[in-house]
Amino acid sequence: MIHYIITGHANYATAMRSAIEAICGEQECLSYIDYDTTKPLEELKRQYLQTVKQGEQYIFVCDLAGATPFTVSSMLFQDHQNVRIVAGINLAAILEAIYIREDSLSEICKTMINATKTTALCFKMNAERKKKKEGGI
């Protein structure tokens, strides 16, 4: 089974955990690691290394590409065939990935990226509709 490590700045991981559990309950094989910028970087490295177990498969889901959680996980696990790192993934994509743990690491990462692309949108209210709403019945 594939394990997911949700990680990011401040309380990103904790907030994602709260949202995931509110929607689909507690999930096994999910770890949440917040990056506390007031603590030494070695603490984040230690947490990552303690979480990843030899022989298991992992996907790090980082808040931002190129930022510290992404960079540290990339440096620590660049030579590990059983670890993938994605960034900028939204909640909808994580929820989708939770239910496809039997796919390959690469396929799950592709699915998460595509899901993020298809679930992100910009809503603009039609001006005529807005006018009707403001004017009443």
C-alpha positions as CSV (number, residue, x, y, z in Angstrom):
1,M,0.0,0.0,0.0
2,I,1.2,3.5,-0.7
3,H,1.7,5.9,2.1
4,Y,1.1,9.7,1.8
5,I,3.0,12.3,3.7
6,I,1.2,15.6,3.7
7,T,3.7,18.4,4.5
8,G,3.9,22.2,4.3
9,H,4.5,25.4,6.0
10,A,3.0,26.4,9.4
11,N,-0.2,24.4,10.0
12,Y,-0.7,23.2,6.4
13,A,-0.5,19.5,7.1
14,T,-2.7,19.8,10.3
15,A,-5.3,21.7,8.3
16,M,-5.3,19.2,5.5
17,R,-5.7,16.4,8.1
18,S,-8.7,18.2,9.6
19,A,-10.3,18.6,6.1
20,I,-9.6,15.0,5.0
21,E,-10.9,13.5,8.2
22,A,-14.0,15.7,8.1
23,I,-14.8,14.5,4.6
24,C,-13.8,10.8,4.7
25,G,-12.8,9.9,8.2
26,E,-9.4,8.9,9.6
27,Q,-7.3,7.3,6.9
28,E,-4.5,4.8,7.4
29,C,-1.2,5.3,5.7
30,L,-1.4,9.1,5.9
31,S,1.2,11.1,7.8
32,Y,1.1,14.8,8.4
33,I,4.2,16.9,9.0
34,D,4.0,20.6,9.5
35,Y,7.1,22.7,8.8
36,D,7.7,25.0,11.7
37,T,10.0,27.8,10.4
38,T,11.1,28.7,13.9
39,K,12.8,25.4,14.4
40,P,16.0,24.2,12.9
41,L,15.8,22.6,9.4
42,E,17.3,19.4,10.9
43,E,14.1,18.9,12.8
44,L,12.1,18.6,9.5
45,K,14.7,16.3,8.1
46,R,14.5,14.1,11.2
47,Q,10.7,13.9,11.0
48,Y,10.9,12.9,7.3
49,L,13.5,10.2,7.9
50,Q,11.6,8.8,10.9
51,T,8.4,8.6,8.8
52,V,9.8,6.8,5.7
53,K,10.4,3.1,6.3
54,Q,12.6,1.0,4.1
55,G,10.6,-1.1,1.5
56,E,7.4,0.9,1.7
57,Q,6.2,3.3,-1.1
58,Y,5.6,7.0,-0.3
59,I,4.3,10.1,-2.0
60,F,5.2,13.4,-0.4
61,V,2.4,15.9,-1.0
62,C,4.1,19.3,-0.4
63,D,2.3,22.7,-0.3
64,L,4.6,24.5,-2.7
65,A,7.1,23.5,-5.4
66,G,10.6,24.7,-4.6
67,A,9.8,25.7,-1.0
68,T,11.6,24.1,2.0
69,P,9.3,21.0,2.5
70,F,9.6,20.2,-1.2
71,T,13.4,20.8,-1.3
72,V,14.2,18.9,1.8
73,S,12.2,15.8,0.8
74,S,13.7,16.0,-2.7
75,M,17.2,16.1,-1.4
76,L,16.7,13.3,1.2
77,F,14.9,10.9,-1.2
78,Q,16.3,11.7,-4.6
79,D,17.8,8.3,-5.0
80,H,14.8,6.3,-3.6
81,Q,12.8,4.4,-6.2
82,N,9.9,4.0,-3.8
83,V,9.4,7.8,-3.1
84,R,7.7,10.4,-5.2
85,I,7.2,14.1,-4.4
86,V,4.4,16.3,-5.7
87,A,3.6,19.9,-4.9
88,G,0.8,22.4,-5.2
89,I,-1.8,19.6,-5.1
90,N,-5.3,20.6,-3.9
91,L,-7.5,18.8,-1.4
92,A,-9.7,17.3,-4.1
93,A,-6.7,15.6,-5.6
94,I,-5.5,14.2,-2.3
95,L,-9.0,12.8,-1.6
96,E,-9.0,11.1,-5.0
97,A,-5.5,9.7,-4.5
98,I,-6.5,8.2,-1.1
99,Y,-8.8,5.7,-3.0
100,I,-6.4,4.7,-5.7
101,R,-3.5,3.4,-3.6
102,E,-3.2,0.2,-5.7
103,D,-2.0,2.1,-8.8
104,S,1.7,2.8,-9.3
105,L,3.5,5.7,-7.7
106,S,3.8,7.4,-11.1
107,E,0.2,6.9,-12.0
108,I,-1.1,8.2,-8.7
109,C,1.1,11.3,-9.1
110,K,-0.2,11.9,-12.6
111,T,-3.8,11.5,-11.3
112,M,-3.2,14.0,-8.5
113,I,-1.8,16.6,-10.9
114,N,-4.6,16.1,-13.4
115,A,-7.2,16.2,-10.7
116,T,-5.8,19.5,-9.4
117,K,-5.9,21.0,-12.9
118,T,-9.5,19.9,-13.4
119,T,-10.9,20.9,-10.0
120,A,-9.3,24.4,-9.9
121,L,-11.6,27.0,-11.5
122,C,-12.5,30.7,-11.4
123,F,-16.1,31.6,-10.9
124,K,-17.5,34.9,-12.3
125,M,-21.2,35.7,-11.7
126,N,-23.0,36.7,-14.8
127,A,-23.7,40.5,-14.7
128,E,-27.3,40.0,-15.8
129,R,-27.9,37.5,-13.0
130,K,-26.2,39.7,-10.5
131,K,-28.5,42.6,-11.5
132,K,-31.6,40.4,-11.0
133,K,-30.4,39.3,-7.5
134,E,-29.8,42.9,-6.4
135,G,-33.2,44.1,-7.7
136,G,-35.2,41.5,-5.8
137,I,-38.0,39.4,-7.2
